[in-house]
């Protein structure tokens, strides 16, 4: 089997929503500047049919066997790198030769070890696992050694949900009733808000605890936008409320800061991160310094499924756990159902972005009663739902 073409196509569709896509936004690292902190969530445009416009760039890798492997949700920058740098190397290559293709791609981009270059290589790698699964007629997790189980629990991320107290309480009750045992919230407040900001975060956690009950796992995602004093204050004041973890409180490059934070916290709360780290070498550096309790590398960003398998082994050998970041449910399901539950205990489900990212797919993945079933579709299950495509623009 040989690769005959590598295509990037932007699909446009329309999605009906009960309200705006975003009621709130996460805190951003740029919010240290007041004029940026004042920015609200960016809403997608509305179409004449009343739906919100959905645009997504897909990567398609075609083969001479009639099999096409697909990855979704690329940026224009990723697509450009795929088409101008990686495509010439891929044409005529054997798509089953996972290690060779990844290594050639990595070595050909001397400045692509991180950032857009690695995101582009990640997209190619994921698409090729879709090809391989279809070729052998099995879901990708079977090729990776699974299934290790028939279903896995999922925690839910509330990115975009309102942070008003009454809305948080209502939403928490809804999600617990839907079967989720863990909920992650995205506080808008940070160091610039001082003691008031700490109090608002504590109020958020207290509201979730009261509405969700004593058995609910509660997590916070700071998206690299806090600092050490703010994180320590939040952790100490939330201690009676039993936070499960605080995610990415500091910028990813601030490894010295993470070491100092871990010392200051003294085990008060787990610190998670790694979604903005790249490749096995990046994660290995974090592991050597024991900077995180939980690792969350993303297959769409950190090297693809092939690299996540290596990262999973490193994390396991270090005695830590790995929950892949929730950009791609299809890739994360492949990894989760091929791994020991002791290493990858659960999946992440983004309540608002999950349906959006999968809008053009025939077989979207969604939790039922808080659990995700092992996929049965060959490959990654990336078949396009043509009836949802209103326009297709090759790049």
N, C-alpha and C positions, 0 to 999 in steps of 0.2 A: 504494500500500500504506500502511496506517495501523496504528498500535499500538492494540489494543483492550483490553489488560489487562496489568498488571504484578503478578506474584505471587511471594511468597517461601514456600517449603515446606521444612519440616524432615523429611528422610527418615531412618528408622532401619533398620539392618540388622545382620547378624551376620557376622563374619569369622573364619575359622579360622586360627590361628597356631601355629607349632611351639613357641612359648614366650611370654614376656611381650612386649608391644609394644616396651617400652623396657628395655634393659639398663643404660643410663646416660643422663644428660641433658647438655645443653650448659651451659657456664658462662653465668650471667646477670649483668647489671649490678648487681642487688641482692645478689650474693654478697659484696660488700664488708662486709656485715653477717654475722657468724658464724652467727647463728641461721638466716639464709636460706641460707647456703652449705651448711648441713647437710641441707637438704631433698633428698630423692631424687626420681627421676622420677615423674610422676603417671600412673598406669596407668588405662586405660578400664575400666569395669565389665565383669564377665563375665556372659553370659547363661546361661539354663538349658540351652541346647543345647551349651554348652561353648565357644562362640565369644566373641570380644570384641565389645562393642557399638560399632557405628559410627553416628555421627550427623553429618549434614551438611545445612546450609541451602543450597538452590538458589534462584537467581533465574530466573524464567521470564518472558520478554517475548512476549506473544501478538500476532498480527497478523490482519487481516481476510483475508489470503491463506491462512490455515491454517498458517502457519509460526510456530514458537516458537523463540526464541533463549534460550540457557541459559548461566549461569555458576554454578560450584559453589564450595563452601567459603567461604561468607559467615559473618560473626559476627552475633550477634543485634543488635548496635549498627548494623552495616552495613544489615541488613534493615530496621531501624526507620527509618533515614534514607532508604533507597530508597522505602519505602512512604509515609512522611509528607511528605517534602520533594520527591523527584524524580518520584514516580508522577504527581502532578497535572500536571506539565509534559510527561510522556511520552504520556499518553493523547491519542490523535488525531494524534500527530506522525508524520512520515514517517521510518521507521526507516533509510532509505537516506541520510538527510541527516546523516552522521556529524559533520561539523564544527559544524553548527548545534546539534545536540543537546548535544554536549560543551560548547560555549561557553555555551549557556543554563544548563546545569547548573552550570558553574564560576561564572558570574556570579551565580547565584541563591543561592549559599552563601558569603557574605562571610567566614565563619569556617571554611569547608570547604576551603580551599586545601591543607590537609594533614590528616593524621589520619583520623578516621572518615568525614568528609564526602568526602574524596578517595577513600577506599577504596570508598565507596558509588558514586560516579560511575565509578570504574574498573570495578566489577562491571557496571554498566549498559552501559558502552562495549563491554566484551568480549562481553556477550550480544548486542548489536546487530551485531557482526561475525559472530557465529554466524547471525543472521537473514540478513545480506547474502550470505554464502556459500551458504546454502540457496536463497535467491531466485534467484541466478545459476547454481546448480548446480555450484559449484566450491569447493575448499578455500579457506579464508580467505587462505592465503599467495599464491594465484593473484591474488586481488583486490589484494593489496599489491605485486604486481610479480614474483612468483615463478612457477615454482621456479627458484632459482639453483643447485640441486643436487638430487640424488635421495636423498641421505642425509647425515647429519652426525654427527661423533663426539660422544659424551657422556662427561663425567666423572661419577663417582659420589660422592655425599655420604653419609657413614656416621653421620649424626645418630642417636643412640640406641644405637649399638653399644658393647659393652664396651671399656673402655680398659685392661684387664689385658693385660700384655705378650704372654702366650701367645695370648690371644684376638685381639689386634691382628695378630699374625703370621699366624695362621690365616685371619682374615678378609681380610687383604691378598692372600694367595695365592689365595683363592677368587675375589676380584674381578678380579685380573689374569688368572686362567684364564678368567673370563667375558668377557674382551676389553676391559676398561676400561684406558685408558692414563693416567688420572689419578684420584686418590682424595683426597677432602677429609675431614679429621678434625676433631673438635670437642673440644679439650682442656678438661678440667674445672678445671685449675689456673690461677691468676692471681696478681696482685700480692700478695694477702694471704698467699700461700704462700711468698714470698721466694725464696731461692736454691734451696730444695727444689722449688718449683714450676717454676722454669726447668729444673732438671735433669729433672723428670718430662716436660716437653714435649719436651726434647731426646731423651730415651729413647724417647718415642712416635715421633718422626720417624725416629730411627735404626732402630727396629724395622721400620717401614714400608719404609724404604730397603733394609734387608737382605732382607726377605721379598719385596719387589716388584721388586728389581733396579735397575740403573743408569738404565734408560730410563723409569721411572715418574715421572709428575708428582705431586708431593706438595704439598697445600695445607692451611692451617690456618684455621679460622674461630673468632675470639675473641668474636664476637657482642657487640661494644661493651663488653667487660668487662675489658680490659687497660688499662695506662697506658703512657706513653712509656718509662720505664726498663725495665719488664718486656718490652715489645716489642723494644726494642733489644737487650737481653741475649739473648732467644730468637733473634733474627735473626743475631746475631754467632756464637752457639754452634752454630747450625744451618747456617752458611755452607758447611761442607764437605759437608753432606748435600743441598744444592741444593734448598731450598724454592722452589716456583714463585711462591706468594704467601701473604701473611697477610691475612685478610679481617676488616674492621671491628674493628681492635684498640681503637679509641676510640669514645666516644659520637658519634653522627652530628652533633650540634650543635657539637662541639669542632673547628671548622675551624682555629682557630689551633694547636690541638694537632696536627692532621694536618700542617700546614705545618712545624711544629717537628720532628715525627717524620721527615718526608721529608728534612729537612736533616740530622738526626742519622744516619739510615741511609745516606745518600750512595749510594743505588742498590743497597744490599746485597741487598735483596729487594723484589719488587713489593708494593704495597699496593693492595688492592681494596676496594670498598664501593659505597654508593649505594642499596642495597636499601631503606633506611629514609629515603630522600629522596623528594620528591614533585615531579612535573611537570617540564617542560622548564626552568622558571625555577630550580628547585632544583638540577638537574644543571648548568645553565649557570653557576651561582655556583661550584660545585666545579671546573668546567673552567677558569673564568677564573683561579682561584688555583692550578690544576694540582696538586690535592691527592691525586689517585689515579692509579694506572697502569692500572687496569681498572675499568669501571663495570658495576654489577649491579642497575640499577633493575628493579622488579617490575611487570609489567602489571596484576596484581591489586591493587596498592597505589598505584602512582605515577601513575595517570591512564588506565589501560587501554591497549589496543593502539594506538589513535589517537595517544596521547601518546608511546608508546614509539617510534613511527616518527619523530617529531620528535627525540626524545632520541638515537636512533641516528644521525641526520644530524649533530647537534651533536657527538657523540662522534667520529664519523668525521672531521669537519672539524678537530677538535683533535688528530688523529693518535693517538687512543687506540682501545681495543677495548671491546666491549659483550657481556657474556654475561648475559642476563636471569636474574634470580633464579628459582629453580625451583619456585615455588608452583603454577604452572599449566603443565603440559606442553603442553596444547592451545594456549594463547596463545603460549607460547614457541616452539612449532613453527611457528606462523603467522609469527612475526617472523624466526626463524632461516632458514626456507626462502624468505623474501622478501628477505634481505639478502646482501650480498657476504660470502663466507667471510673476507675480510680484516677485516670489521667485526665480525661475529658468528661467531667461529671454531668454536664448539661449544655444546652444551647442558649443563645441569645435571640430573642424575637423583638424586632423594632415594630411597635404597634402601628405607627403611621407610615414608616418608610417601607416596611415589609411588603404590603400590598402595592405600593407605588413602584418599587423596584421590580416586582414580578408582574406588573400590569400586562405585559405583552406575552406572557408565558401560558401555555395550555395547561401545565401541571404545577401551579404554584404550591409552595409548602406553607402550611399554617398549622399552629398547634391546635389540638382538640383536647379540651379539659386540661390545658397546661402541658401537654405532651406532644412530641413530634414522632410520627411513625417513620420507620426506616423506609426510604424510597424504594419503589419497585421498578421504576422506569430505567431502561438501559442508559448508561452514561450519567449525565448530571440532570437530565430531565429539562432540557433547555428548548424544547420545541416551541416554535413561534405560534401564537394565536392570531392567525391572519385576519380574523374578523375584527380585531381590536386595532389594527394598523390603518390609520387614515392617510398616512403619507410615509414614503420610504425614500430617503435621500442618501445615495452612496457617497462616501467621503473620498 
